[in-house]
Amino acid sequence: RRCVQETVSTQSTWERYCMSLTSYFQIFVPSLLIWTILFQFVNNLVKIKTDKPTEDDIKNRIISILHGFYGLFLTLYHILADNPQYDQLNTPFQEFLVISSSAYFLYDQIACFYYNLSDTSLIIHHGLVMIGYNAGVYSGQGLTVGLLGLFYAEVSNFPMHMRQILRGLKKQHTKAFITCELVYLVLYIIARGIFATAMSIKVSF
């Protein structure tokens, strides 16, 4: 044990940083490749009879829906199985989920540039999310809050995108669209408006 402690103590800050960075990219790079492969799959195989901007928007939303389910179900599993606490140190599972989601947000920004869907607000949104996630990874704690935030955000993800897809397909006067609109508003108010706000207040004070 003494030898291990001496070895750790003699490591420079730069060496520890490089080790952490290597571990980070071992998750980030494969995750980015997976999201990109999904993009290629959807972009090449999904064909929609509509104008190209609408088709591109729908294709991009399909990947967003997949990431939404990915984040929703994994964070739900983490909440139920591990009961994470706000003040705990980050766990390997938390870091994996946050880093893989960071890779998604970088992919999504690149895809939005590709599809000509990006604007200043989207760049700011993606940038702030990635800064927040990576600050939690770097500090070694705080990812419980980040993952709960991801959970509350993704609860309303599917109906949010479906209403926009239906609108793009000129189906905004159908029962399906109205249902998605109502479900989205209810979930958004409950998850983000109530639970996320309560969490923010709790961790702030």
N, C-alpha and C positions, 0 to 999 in steps of 0.2 A: 504493500500500500504506500509506504514511504517513497519507493522508487517512482510510482505513478504520480504522487503528489509533486515530487521534485521535477518530473518531466513536464507536468502541466504548468508548474510555476515558472519554468524556464522558457516556456513558449512565449513568444512576443505577441503583442496585440495584433500585429499584422498577420502572423501565422494563424492565430485563432480566427481572424476575420476571413482569411483565405479558405480555411476548412469549412466555415459556415457558408461561404459563397459557393463552394463546390457542392455542398449538400443541397443548397437552394436550387442550383441549376440542374442537378440530377432529377429534380421533380419538375422544374419549370419547363425545361426544353422538351422532354417527352410529352408533357401536357400540351404544350403549344403545337407540337406535331400532330397530336391526336385531334385537337380542335380543327387544325388545318385540313387533315384528312377527311373529317366530317364535312367540312366546307366543300372540298372537292367532290365528295360523294353527292351531296345535295345539289351543288351547282350543276353537275353533269347529268344527273338522273331525274331531277324534278323539273317537269315541264308544265307550265300553267298558261292557259289561253287568255292572255291579257297583255297589256302594254309592258314593255321591258322594265321601266322603273318600278311598276307594281310587282312584277315577277321577281325582280331583284330584292325588293323589300320583303316579300313573303319568304324567299329563300333564306335571307338573313334572320328573319324571325323564327324560322324552324330551328336553327342552331341555338338561338336565344332560349327557345322553349326547352330544348334538350339540356342546356346548362341550368335552366331554372329547376327542372326536375332533379338534376344531379345535385345541385346545392340544397334543394328542399329536403330530399330524402336522406342525404348523408348528415345534414345538420340535425334533422329530426331524430335519426338514429343516435347521434352523439348526445343529444339532450336527454333522451330516454335511457340510454345505456350508461352514460358516464356522469350525468348530473353535474356539468361543469360549473365552477364558481367564478365570480367576477375577478377575485383577487389571486387566482391560482396562476402558476407559471404555465406557459404554453406546453401542450402535449404534442407528440409526433403526429397524431391524427389531425389535430387542429392545424398544424403547420402544413401538412400535406394538402388539406382541403383548401386552405387559404392560398397557397402557392399555385395549386392547379387552377383555382378560380382567377388568380391574377393573370395566369397565362391565357385564360379565356378572354379577359378584358382587353389584353393586348391584341389577341387574335381579332376580337370584335371591332376594335378600332381600325385595324388594317383592312378587314373585310368591308367596313363602312367606307373607307377610302376607295377600295376597289369598286364597290357598287355605287359610288358617288352619293352616299347617304349621310356623310359626315358633315357636321357643322361645329361652330365654336363651343356650343353648350355640350355637345357629345364629347368633344375632346376634354373639356373641363371635367365632365362627369367621370370618364374613364381614368383620367389622370388623378383625380382626388381619391377614387376608390383604390387604385393601385398604391398610391402614397400611404393611405391609411392602413391597408393590409400589410404592406412591407414594413411600415413603422412598427406594427405589432410583432412581426417576425423578428425584426432587428432587436427590439427591446427585450424579447424573451417572455413577454406577458401581455395580456390584453386581448388575446385572440378569442376569448370567450365572448366578449362584447361584439367583436367583429363577426363571429359566426352567428350569434343570435340576430344581429342586424341583417345578415344574409338570409337567415330563415324568415324573418318578418318581411323582407323585401320580396322573396321568391314565392311567398304564399299567394300573392295576387298576380304572379307572373303569367301563368297560362291564360286566364281569361283576358288579361290586358293585351297580350299579343293576338289572341283569337279575335277580339273585337276589331283590331286593326286589320287583320287579314280579311275578315268578312267585309269590312268597309272597303278595302282595296278591290275586292271582288264584286262590289256594288250590291252587297247583301245587307246593307244597314237597316233595311225595313223588315227583316225577317225575325222570327221568334228566337232563332239562334243568336242573332246579334244582340237583341234586347236582353236575353238571358245572360250573355257574357258581360254586357255592360253593367247590369245590376250586380252580378256576382263579383265583378271586379271592384265596383265602388264599395260594396259591403266589406269585402276582404281587405281592401286598401285602408278603409277607415279603422277597422278593428286592429289589423296587424301593425300598420305603420302609425296611424293616428293615435291609437291607444297604447298598445303594448310597447312599441318602439319608443314612444315618448316617455312612458313610465320607466323604461330601462335607462334612458338617457338621464332622466332626473335622478334615478337611484344611484347610478355610478358617478354622477357629478357631485353629489352631496354625501 
